[in-house]
Amino acid sequence: MSPRTLLRDALVVDGTGAPARAGDVLVEGDRIAAVEPPGLLSGDGAAVRELGGAVLCPGFVDVHSHADNAPLLAEDDQSKITQGVTTEVVGNCGFSLAPISAAHRDDLQGLMSRIFPAMVADWSTFPELFATLDGAGYVTNYAPLVGHHSLRVAAMGMADGAPDADQLAAMRHATEQALEAGAFGLSTGLIYPPGLFARDAEIQALAEVMPADRPYVTHMRGEGRMLLDSISEAIRIAEGSGRPLQVSHLKAAGRAVWGRMGEALALLDAARDRGVDVTHDVYPYLAGSTMLTATLPPWFQEGGNPSVLRRLEEPASLERLRRDIEADDGDWENHVTACGWGGIVVASTRSHTHDGKSIQQIAEETGADPLDALVDVLRAEELEASMIIFSMREEDLVEALAHPLTMVGSDGLPPGGGGRPHPRMWGTFPRVLARYVRETGLLSLEEAVRKMTSLPARRFGLADRGEVRAGAVADLVVLDPATVQDEADYADPVRPASGVLDVLVGGTVVVDRGSYVGTRAGRRLAPSS
């Protein structure tokens, strides 16, 4: 007989946007067996958990995670599960841990070392990767995308330019293999190499390999001065391929585009009106985070780590770099002019020498010019460095978050890197509930939960997840809406949230009275089509 758990005296927020209601929920095995008004379900033979009127809602779906490596860590990654996240969509921004070709293994490992902690990648294909991950187990459910960077590197390394016919055929074949193995969709990161070298035809050819309902998920080519053109590019690819579009971490980054979020949303709405299936996600912070090499222009990044490190030693290349940053011609995503040197903060490096310091601060401490300080950090750390970039304003974030088709994603970087990561890694979902539900009233509790549960579950084809209803998988969160709070901040970013009381993954209690109990109860999910 399957284990039974009765969750009694809950305020059920079912994930659909329907009004909250008092109720009891019976869980049998990994499924919800019944949802009834208070007192109608028997607790005979069940473990009874008295919730005392706390909110019971579906487990949150983090639609934009980079925790691809979490199963490989010796210690369980608690950053998401303690927020109430029960499913993570990984493989975002073009970065997936497979495929890896023998010819270009070093290129991919060099690229990945800029953002992922050290790992032994002894697989080549998605089936081999999944066998390794499945053997390690999952803290949260794992819904992987196949990343365009990995596909392109496997076929042609870190070269600039369009693939030839054989290279494109190899990329399409590897995409098919990934989808057959269980990938949920295709992701790109067109701000990063080698994705930034790709154009519409290449990406569309890969997207067309997918079943018609699988999403094309993109970190667009630009989120600053290139924002509107980049949205148009993403829509063109979706229209051309006939596939759904998910715009990752929509933002207006940099003063040049502050106040233009309405235009960005209008472009997406107009595409939707003419039949494009497009949605988007945001994170509830005014700073982003990515690899420190993203401060460099596209030409500097051709050829992979050895070429970038060589250019960092070449006076002519450094002089051209300085001119390009100062000119800011709008042809690339220039984080320096968008944020200023004081707005670029080192989050983590291999040596952890400068973690938590801005480039401006490092320059002042060392007596160097800020650009020289940036170059020195990249050289010393051999490109293995991440940053936090302060580039957004509250009004644009609020406008995006309020849109009815906005989902929530943490964009948390891979766990295990140490340093001072962005607080979104530990705080995204409670922050939505604390700041934008309880404090500002921007969203109702029911609408916020919908954005974090049923809406993403439907977008990504997560069957029987995202709702509290009979027959659904028992991925559930119990929280106190009066006290739920993100505790992580930029000074102290590795802190669990408060007010998240219990979390169940597939019917198994993994957070009990606010404490993680050390059970890897997640699973790798399969697409519903």
Rosetta blueprint (number, residue, H / E / L):
1 M L
2 S L
3 P L
4 R E
5 T E
6 L E
7 L E
8 R E
9 D E
10 A E
11 L E
12 V E
13 V L
14 D L
15 G L
16 T L
17 G L
18 A L
19 P L
20 A L
21 R E
22 A E
23 G E
24 D E
25 V E
26 L E
27 V E
28 E E
29 G L
30 D L
31 R E
32 I E
33 A E
34 A E
35 V E
36 E E
37 P L
38 P L
39 G L
40 L L
41 L L
42 S L
43 G L
44 D L
45 G L
46 A L
47 A E
48 V E
49 R E
50 E E
51 L L
52 G L
53 G L
54 A L
55 V E
56 L E
57 C E
58 P E
59 G L
60 F E
61 V E
62 D E
63 V L
64 H L
65 S L
66 H L
67 A H
68 D H
69 N H
70 A H
71 P H
72 L H
73 L L
74 A L
75 E L
76 D L
77 D L
78 Q L
79 S L
80 K L
81 I H
82 T H
83 Q H
84 G L
85 V E
86 T E
87 T E
88 E E
89 V E
90 V E
91 G L
92 N H
93 C H
94 G H
95 F L
96 S L
97 L L
98 A L
99 P L
100 I L
101 S L
102 A L
103 A L
104 H L
105 R H
106 D H
107 D H
108 L H
109 Q H
110 G H
111 L H
112 M H
113 S L
114 R L
115 I L
116 F L
117 P L
118 A L
119 M L
120 V L
121 A L
122 D L
123 W L
124 S L
125 T L
126 F H
127 P H
128 E H
129 L H
130 F H
131 A H
132 T H
133 L H
134 D H
135 G H
136 A H
137 G L
138 Y E
139 V L
140 T L
141 N E
142 Y E
143 A E
144 P E
145 L L
146 V E
147 G E
148 H H
149 H H
150 S H
151 L H
152 R H
153 V H
154 A H
155 A H
156 M H
157 G L
158 M L
159 A L
160 D L
161 G L
162 A L
163 P L
164 D L
165 A H
166 D H
167 Q H
168 L H
169 A H
170 A H
171 M H
172 R H
173 H H
174 A H
175 T H
176 E H
177 Q H
178 A H
179 L H
180 E H
181 A H
182 G L
183 A L
184 F L
185 G L
186 L E
187 S E
188 T E
189 G E
190 L L
191 I L
192 Y L
193 P L
194 P L
195 G H
196 L H
197 F H
198 A L
199 R L
200 D H
201 A H
202 E H
203 I H
204 Q H
205 A H
206 L H
207 A H
208 E L
209 V L
210 M L
211 P L
212 A L
213 D L
214 R L
215 P L
216 Y E
217 V E
218 T E
219 H E
220 M L
221 R L
222 G L
223 E L
224 G L
225 R L
226 M L
227 L H
228 L H
229 D H
230 S H
231 I H
232 S H
233 E H
234 A H
235 I H
236 R H
237 I H
238 A H
239 E H
240 G H
241 S H
242 G L
243 R L
244 P L
245 L E
246 Q E
247 V E
248 S L
249 H L
250 L L
251 K L
252 A L
253 A L
254 G L
255 R H
256 A H
257 V H
258 W L
259 G L
260 R L
261 M H
262 G H
263 E H
264 A H
265 L H
266 A H
267 L H
268 L H
269 D H
270 A H
271 A H
272 R H
273 D H
274 R L
275 G L
276 V L
277 D L
278 V E
279 T E
280 H E
281 D E
282 V E
283 Y L
284 P L
285 Y L
286 L L
287 A E
288 G E
289 S E
290 T E
291 M E
292 L H
293 T H
294 A H
295 T H
296 L L
297 P L
298 P H
299 W H
300 F H
301 Q H
302 E L
303 G L
304 G L
305 N H
306 P H
307 S H
308 V H
309 L H
310 R H
311 R H
312 L L
313 E L
314 E L
315 P H
316 A H
317 S H
318 L H
319 E H
320 R H
321 L H
322 R H
323 R H
324 D H
325 I H
326 E H
327 A H
328 D L
329 D L
330 G L
331 D L
332 W L
333 E L
334 N L
335 H H
336 V H
337 T H
338 A H
339 C H
340 G L
341 W H
342 G H
343 G H
344 I E
345 V E
346 V E
347 A E
348 S E
349 T E
350 R L
351 S L
352 H L
353 T L
354 H L
355 D L
356 G L
357 K L
358 S E
359 I H
360 Q H
361 Q H
362 I H
363 A H
364 E H
365 E H
366 T H
367 G L
368 A L
369 D L
370 P H
371 L H
372 D H
373 A H
374 L H
375 V H
376 D H
377 V H
378 L H
379 R H
380 A H
381 E L
382 E L
383 L L
384 E L
385 A E
386 S E
387 M E
388 I E
389 I E
390 F E
391 S L
392 M L
393 R L
394 E H
395 E H
396 D H
397 L H
398 V H
399 E H
400 A H
401 L H
402 A H
403 H L
404 P L
405 L L
406 T E
407 M E
408 V E
409 G L
410 S L
411 D L
412 G L
413 L L
414 P L
415 P L
416 G L
417 G L
418 G L
419 G L
420 R L
421 P L
422 H L
423 P L
424 R H
425 M H
426 W H
427 G H
428 T H
429 F H
430 P H
431 R H
432 V H
433 L H
434 A H
435 R H
436 Y H
437 V H
438 R H
439 E H
440 T L
441 G L
442 L L
443 L L
444 S L
445 L H
446 E H
447 E H
448 A H
449 V H
450 R H
451 K H
452 M H
453 T L
454 S H
455 L H
456 P H
457 A H
458 R H
459 R H
460 F L
461 G L
462 L L
463 A L
464 D L
465 R L
466 G L
467 E L
468 V L
469 R L
470 A L
471 G L
472 A L
473 V E
474 A L
475 D L
476 L E
477 V E
478 V E
479 L E
480 D L
481 P L
482 A L
483 T L
484 V L
485 Q E
486 D L
487 E L
488 A L
489 D L
490 Y L
491 A L
492 D L
493 P L
494 V L
495 R L
496 P L
497 A L
498 S E
499 G L
500 V E
501 L E
502 D E
503 V E
504 L E
505 V E
506 G L
507 G L
508 T E
509 V E
510 V E
511 V E
512 D E
513 R L
514 G L
515 S E
516 Y E
517 V L
518 G L
519 T L
520 R L
521 A L
522 G E
523 R L
524 R E
525 L L
526 A L
527 P L
528 S L
529 S L
